[in-house]
Amino acid sequence: MSWNFLSTTALAEAAAPPPGPSFMEMLILPLGLLVVMYFFIIRPQARKSREHQQLLQSLKVGDEVVTSGGIIGKIKSIADSFVTLESMNSTFKIVTSNIAGYTKKQELKTN
């Protein structure tokens, strides 16, 4: 019985380890993750940024907009990087990039 144990141990030591994956096989997973990140993260963010820039360029006096802080108002005047909004008898000077979009009423008028 002890000889049987020794022979299986000797056979196990004689076997060569399996070969590792090739260089190309190791690159498949990281490249696949980069492709997935591009289509699910980078591309939609770039599209959203492009749409926001188009929104900011199409602003005109009298448009009713919503800011990123939730203030709803009509554009009273537009300067280089600031917009003056009028909301409930108050005026606010807001950085143009903080305008999130048109109000629902304004979106229906433009469509």
Secondary structure by P-SEA (a helix, b strand, c coil): caaaaaaaaaaaaaccccccccccccaaaaaaaaaaaaacccaaaaaaaaaaaaaaaacccccccccccccccccccccccbbbbbcccccccccccccccccaaaaaaac
